[in-house]
Amino acid sequence: MSLSKQNAVLITGASGGIGFATLLSCLRQGWHVFAACRSIQKLQSSIANVINSDEVSSLIDRNVTKLEYDVCDYQSIKNAFREIQSSDYSLFGLVNCAGVMKDAPLLMQTNEDIEHQMSVNVIASLNHIQFASRLMGRARSGSIVNITSVVGIEGSEGQVAYSTTKAAVIGMTKSVAKELAPLGIRVNAVAPGFIDTPLTASYDEQKRNDVLTKIGLGRFGHVNDVAHSITNLLKEDSAYISGQVLRVDGLMSL
């Protein structure tokens, strides 16, 4: 890794709940962040909601490069990595945080929704790993964190398509970890349970209460619970950890 360049992390879905919390966590580590999102306006809104000091504002202005593109558009991904490669930063981390969840009973799930979840949750992540590993491989160092879900491990009624994509992410993580290990690149996954984010905002009170009774620690997760786990896997402190799936679910049973 070039010592003349500041370490950088690419985060997809950076304007969302977990993605944005991870962005802030990475900034606190002194890393530059390439924040990938479909809408810079949405990212700016997330930034505006947390800026409570000139220091934080300055940190974001100096150390965040905003990238606006659709993670399902292969050419756009390619263009984003060209921009990263030509920058003054050395990419050592990738967080595949972009994701969609469309709950529906199996017999009611449309093929369009199935394909969309597969494109965002699985194919986009794999494409980003391909490009990132080419840059990291030159430095013989890097860390990739994929976001899966406890439903990808346990399954979940009414979430067949979503849990299928998240199970695929786990298989991807373990396989890619084995393939990239000789290049010094670590690959792990984080499996959140029920986290208060826009993805779960549609749950009504009864459904939320039903979920809460299944969580051993007795509370819903916060985006920072997940972001801190992601950041720890990116750090050199986790240099001997690869191919693992870390549950961040408060001891949740499904």
N, C-alpha and C positions, 0 to 999 in steps of 0.2 A: 504494500500500500504506500502510495506516495506521501512522504512526510510534508510536502509543500502544499498539500491540499487539505482543506477541512473535511472531516468525516460527514457524510450525508446519508439520509434515510429517505426512501420513497415510500409514501403512504397513500394507498388508494382509498377512496371513500373518506377523504380527509375532512369533509365538511359535516359528516355524520357524527352521531354521539360518541361511539367508541373511537372512530377515526380521529376526531378532533381532540379528544382527550389524550390520545396517543401522540398527536402532534405536539401538544403542550408538554407532555412528559419528555419527549425527545429533545425539545428545546432546552429543558432544564438540565439535560445532560451535556449541553454545549454543542449539540449536533445541528447541522443544517438540515432542513426538511424540504423535500420536494412534495408539495401537497397536491395530489391529483384528485380532481372532482369534476362532476358534470356541470356544475354551476359555480363560477367564482363569486357570483352575487350571494349565493347561499353560504359560501365559505366566509365572505366578508361579514355576513350577518352573524355567523358563529363567533367570529373574532370580536365584533362589536359588543356581543353579550358578555364577554369575559374580560375585556380590557378595563382594568380598574386603576391603572397607574401608567405614567409615562414610561416607566421601566419595561413593563410588559409590552406596551405598544412598540417601543423601540426594538425589543428583542424579536418580535414578529416581523417588523419591517426589515431588519437586517438578515434574519436567518430563515426566512420562508420564501421559497420560489413557488408561485402558484401555477399549476398546470391544469388547464381546462380541456377535458376530452372524455369521450365515451369509452369505458374500459372494454366494451364489446367490439370496438372498431380496431381491427388489427393494425391498419396503417397509422392510426392515431397513436397507438401504443408505440409503434416503431419510431414515429416522429418525436415522441416524448423522450425516449431513450437516447435519441440523437442529441437532443438538447441537453440531457444530463451528461452525456459523454463529452460534449464540447464545453461544459461549464468548468468553473474553477473548483469543483468539489469532487471528492472521491466517494463513490457509492459503495457503502459497506453493508447497508441494511435495506430490506424490503419488507413491508407489512401489507399483505393482501387483505384489506379491511372492507373493500366494497362488497356489498351484498344486498340481496332482496329476499323477502319472505312473503309468500302469498298462500295463506292458509286456506284449505278447502278439503272437504271429504274426497277420498279417492275418486268416487264416481261423479263428482262435480268439478274436478280439476280440469281446466281446459288445456289443450295441447300448447297453446300460445304461452300460458303461464308456466307450464313445465319447461318449455324451451328457454324462456327468458331467465328463469332461475338457474338453469344449467349454464347458460351463457355467462351470466354475471358471476355466479358463485364458484364455478369450476373452470370453464374454458378461459375466462379472463385472467384468473389467478395463474393458470398454467402458462399462458402467454407471457405474463409479466415475469414469471420465474425464468423462462427461457432467455429473455433479454437481459435480465439482471445478472444471471449466472455467467453470461459472457463477459460482462464488465468485472464482476467479482473474481472470476477465474484468473484474470490477468494478474490480479494482486494476490492470488492464492489465499483469499480471506473474504469472509462475508457471513451474514446471518439473515435468514429468511423466516418470517413468522406468518403463517396462514391462520385465518380465523375460521374455525369450524363451529360446532355447537354440541351441547350435550345430547341433542336429539339425533345427531349424527352417530352417536355411540349407542344410545338407548332406544331410539325410535320414538315416534310420538303420533298418537291418533289425530287425524285431521291435518297432519303435516307430512304426508308421504313424499311429495315431490321435494319439499324443502329438506327433509331429513336425508333423502337420497343424495342430494347435492352435497350436503355436509359430510356424509359418510364418504363420498368420493374425494372430498378434500383431505380426509384422514389417510386414505389410501395413497393419494398423491404425495402427501407429506412424507410418509414412510419410504416410498419408492424413490422420490427425488433426493431425500437425505442420503440414501445409500449410493446413489449415482454421483452426487456432488461431493461426498466426503473426501475423495482423493484430491479435490481442488481446494480443500480447506474451507468449504462452505457448509455451514450448519443450517438445517431446516427443521423447524418445529411448528407445532400448531397449538393454539389456545382455544379451548372449548368453553365458552361462557354458558351460564345457565340463564335464568330470567334476569335481564338487566333492564333498568329503566331507560329506554331510548325511544326515539320515534318509531322504531320497528315494533315495539310492544305497546305503544300508546293507544292502539285501537282496542285493547282488551278491556272489557267492561268490569265493573267492580266485583261481580260474582266470580268471573273467571280469574281475576287477580287474587281473590281470596282463596280460591281452590288451589292455585299454584303455590301461594304462600304457605299453606299447610304442609306442603311437600318439601320445604326448604329447612334443613336442620338448623341453620344459624338464625332462622326466624326473621329474615329481612330480604328484600330484593337487592340485587347487586347494583352497584353504582359504576358508571363508565370508568372511573378511576381505578376500580378494582381490577378491571381488565387491562387498562392502559399500563398500569405499573407492572403487571405480569409480562406483557409484551415487551416493555422496555428492558426488563431484567433478562429476557431471553436474547435480546439484541446485544447486551453488554458482554464484555470480555469475561466477566465473572461467571458466565455460563458457557465458557469456551469448550467444555467437555460434555455438553448436552446437545444431542441431535436425534432426530427421528422420534421425538416424544410428543404426546398429546397431553397438555396441562388443562385439567378441569378447573374452571373458576366459577363455581356454581353454588357456594355456600352449603354444600352437602345436599344436593337436590336429588330426589328420587322421582322417577317418572312412572 
